[in-house]
Amino acid sequence: MTANLIIEAALKLFTQHGYEGASLADIANEVGIHKSSIYTHFKKKEDIFLAVFEYAMADYREHLKQLLTTIQHDSIEDSLYKILRDVGQYYNHSADKVVFQKRFLLFPPIFLQDDLKSRFASFDESLVQMLFSIFKERTPETEFNHEVVKGWLNAYSCVLDGLFSHMVYYGNVGFDEKVTSIWTLYWGGIQHSTLHAK
């Protein structure tokens, strides 16, 4: 339980003050424990930071899994659209995690840069695979084109990333309009391309 509190406190302080600006003492004070108690759960600040990074990514991954369960009987079109619409709702409930992730992917501690990129690449691939299942499970096997669908989902993950960036910079202002514009172009592109094997 204390480890979770440390992660939550560190998430807040790292986001507000950066990696260098958030000390172990600050984190301990935020939790309400002695600094020495942190070492029961984490060896050093770097370990806390990486735990926070994993926590922020895992939260959206689990959120998406739950969302996919609720839309499992929807069409491919409706499912992908609802996931884009959900970005705003998720951000409004979990802004701290999204902002943390964005901040440290753009401006990571130099000595952790490669590690964070690797972790995020793995996370991004896991999201693409979850989205891939929407097409895989709802398209007849004889009509399914693996490479074409993967290409569209790589583009879709970029769309998701762009919408999260919009929420970080502008909040809800203009979000609905942007989703509508992006969706019209994205789904229109799918409809005018070869999605299925001939």
C-alpha positions as CSV (number, residue, x, y, z in Angstrom):
1,M,0.0,0.0,0.0
2,T,2.8,2.4,0.9
3,A,4.5,1.7,-2.4
4,N,1.4,2.8,-4.2
5,L,1.2,6.0,-2.2
6,I,4.8,6.7,-3.0
7,I,4.1,6.3,-6.7
8,E,1.0,8.5,-6.6
9,A,3.0,11.2,-4.7
10,A,5.9,10.9,-7.1
11,L,3.6,11.2,-10.1
12,K,2.4,14.5,-8.9
13,L,5.8,15.9,-7.9
14,F,7.6,14.7,-11.0
15,T,4.9,16.2,-13.2
16,Q,5.0,19.5,-11.4
17,H,8.7,19.9,-10.8
18,G,10.5,17.6,-13.2
19,Y,12.8,14.7,-12.3
20,E,15.6,16.9,-10.8
21,G,13.1,19.2,-9.0
22,A,11.4,16.4,-7.1
23,S,13.5,15.0,-4.2
24,L,13.1,11.9,-2.2
25,A,12.4,14.1,0.8
26,D,9.7,15.9,-1.1
27,I,8.1,12.6,-2.1
28,A,8.3,11.3,1.5
29,N,6.7,14.5,2.8
30,E,3.9,14.3,0.3
31,V,3.1,10.7,1.5
32,G,3.6,11.6,5.1
33,I,6.5,9.2,5.8
34,H,10.1,9.5,6.7
35,K,12.5,9.6,3.8
36,S,14.2,6.4,5.0
37,S,10.9,4.5,4.7
38,I,11.1,5.0,0.9
39,Y,14.1,2.6,0.8
40,T,11.9,-0.2,2.0
41,H,10.1,-0.1,-1.4
42,F,12.6,1.5,-3.8
43,K,16.4,1.6,-3.9
44,K,16.7,5.0,-5.5
45,K,14.8,7.8,-7.1
46,E,15.3,6.4,-10.6
47,D,13.4,3.3,-9.5
48,I,10.5,5.4,-8.4
49,F,10.5,7.3,-11.6
50,L,10.4,4.2,-13.7
51,A,7.7,2.7,-11.6
52,V,5.6,5.9,-12.1
53,F,6.2,5.7,-15.9
54,E,5.0,2.1,-16.0
55,Y,2.1,3.0,-13.8
56,A,1.0,5.8,-16.1
57,M,1.2,3.5,-19.2
58,A,-0.5,0.6,-17.5
59,D,-3.4,2.7,-16.4
60,Y,-4.4,3.6,-19.9
61,R,-3.7,0.0,-21.1
62,E,-6.1,-1.3,-18.5
63,H,-8.7,1.4,-19.3
64,L,-8.6,0.5,-23.0
65,K,-9.0,-3.2,-22.1
66,Q,-12.2,-2.4,-20.2
67,L,-13.4,-0.2,-23.0
68,L,-12.9,-2.9,-25.6
69,T,-15.0,-5.2,-23.4
70,T,-17.9,-2.8,-23.4
71,I,-17.7,-2.3,-27.2
72,Q,-16.9,-5.9,-28.2
73,H,-20.2,-6.3,-30.1
74,D,-20.0,-3.0,-32.0
75,S,-18.9,-2.7,-35.6
76,I,-15.3,-2.0,-36.4
77,E,-16.3,1.6,-37.4
78,D,-18.2,2.3,-34.2
79,S,-15.5,0.7,-32.0
80,L,-12.7,2.8,-33.4
81,Y,-14.8,6.0,-33.3
82,K,-15.8,5.4,-29.6
83,I,-12.1,4.8,-28.7
84,L,-11.2,8.2,-30.1
85,R,-14.1,9.9,-28.4
86,D,-13.1,8.2,-25.1
87,V,-9.7,10.1,-25.1
88,G,-11.3,13.2,-23.8
89,Q,-13.1,11.3,-21.0
90,Y,-10.0,9.4,-20.0
91,Y,-8.0,12.6,-19.9
92,N,-10.5,14.4,-17.7
93,H,-10.2,11.6,-15.1
94,S,-6.5,10.9,-15.5
95,A,-4.8,14.1,-16.6
96,D,-1.9,13.7,-14.3
97,K,-0.9,10.4,-15.9
98,V,-1.2,11.7,-19.4
99,V,0.7,14.9,-18.7
100,F,3.5,13.0,-16.9
101,Q,3.9,10.6,-19.8
102,K,3.9,13.4,-22.4
103,R,6.4,15.5,-20.4
104,F,8.9,12.8,-20.0
105,L,8.7,11.4,-23.4
106,L,9.4,14.8,-24.9
107,F,11.9,15.9,-22.2
108,P,13.2,12.8,-20.4
109,P,16.1,12.7,-18.0
110,I,19.0,12.2,-20.4
111,F,20.3,9.1,-18.6
112,L,16.9,7.5,-18.9
113,Q,16.1,8.6,-22.5
114,D,16.8,5.3,-24.2
115,D,15.1,3.2,-21.5
116,L,11.9,5.3,-21.6
117,K,11.8,5.2,-25.4
118,S,12.1,1.4,-25.3
119,R,9.4,1.1,-22.6
120,F,7.0,3.3,-24.6
121,A,7.6,1.5,-27.8
122,S,6.6,-1.8,-26.1
123,F,3.6,-0.1,-24.6
124,D,2.6,1.4,-28.0
125,E,2.9,-2.0,-29.7
126,S,0.7,-3.6,-27.0
127,L,-2.0,-0.9,-27.8
128,V,-1.8,-1.6,-31.5
129,Q,-2.2,-5.3,-30.8
130,M,-5.3,-4.7,-28.7
131,L,-6.7,-2.5,-31.5
132,F,-5.7,-5.1,-34.1
133,S,-8.0,-7.6,-32.4
134,I,-11.0,-5.4,-33.3
135,F,-10.3,-6.1,-37.0
136,K,-9.1,-9.7,-36.5
137,E,-12.1,-10.8,-34.5
138,R,-14.7,-9.1,-36.7
139,T,-13.5,-9.8,-40.2
140,P,-13.9,-13.2,-41.9
141,E,-10.6,-15.0,-41.9
142,T,-10.7,-15.4,-45.7
143,E,-11.0,-11.6,-46.2
144,F,-8.5,-10.5,-43.6
145,N,-5.4,-8.7,-44.8
146,H,-2.9,-8.6,-41.9
147,E,-0.4,-6.1,-43.3
148,V,-3.0,-3.5,-44.5
149,V,-4.8,-3.6,-41.2
150,K,-1.6,-3.2,-39.3
151,G,-0.7,-0.1,-41.4
152,W,-4.1,1.5,-40.6
153,L,-3.6,0.8,-36.9
154,N,-0.2,2.3,-36.9
155,A,-1.8,5.4,-38.3
156,Y,-4.6,5.1,-35.8
157,S,-2.2,5.1,-32.9
158,C,-0.8,8.4,-34.1
159,V,-4.3,9.8,-34.2
160,L,-4.8,8.7,-30.6
161,D,-1.5,10.3,-29.6
162,G,-2.5,13.5,-31.3
163,L,-5.8,13.7,-29.5
164,F,-4.0,13.1,-26.2
165,S,-1.7,16.0,-27.1
166,H,-4.7,18.2,-27.8
167,M,-6.1,17.5,-24.4
168,V,-2.8,18.4,-22.7
169,Y,-2.5,21.7,-24.6
170,Y,-6.1,22.8,-24.9
171,G,-8.3,20.6,-22.7
172,N,-11.8,20.1,-23.9
173,V,-11.8,23.2,-26.1
174,G,-12.2,22.2,-29.7
175,F,-11.9,18.5,-28.9
176,D,-15.2,17.4,-30.3
177,E,-14.6,19.3,-33.6
178,K,-11.2,17.8,-33.9
179,V,-12.4,14.2,-33.4
180,T,-15.1,14.7,-36.0
181,S,-12.6,16.1,-38.5
182,I,-10.0,13.4,-37.9
183,W,-12.6,10.6,-38.0
184,T,-14.1,11.8,-41.3
185,L,-10.7,11.7,-42.9
186,Y,-9.5,8.5,-41.2
187,W,-12.5,6.3,-41.9
188,G,-13.0,7.8,-45.3
189,G,-9.4,6.7,-46.1
190,I,-10.2,3.2,-44.9
191,Q,-13.3,3.0,-47.0
192,H,-11.3,4.0,-50.1
193,S,-8.5,1.6,-49.7
194,T,-8.1,-2.2,-49.9
195,L,-8.7,-3.4,-46.4
196,H,-9.3,-7.0,-47.3
197,A,-7.4,-9.6,-49.3
198,K,-8.9,-10.1,-52.7
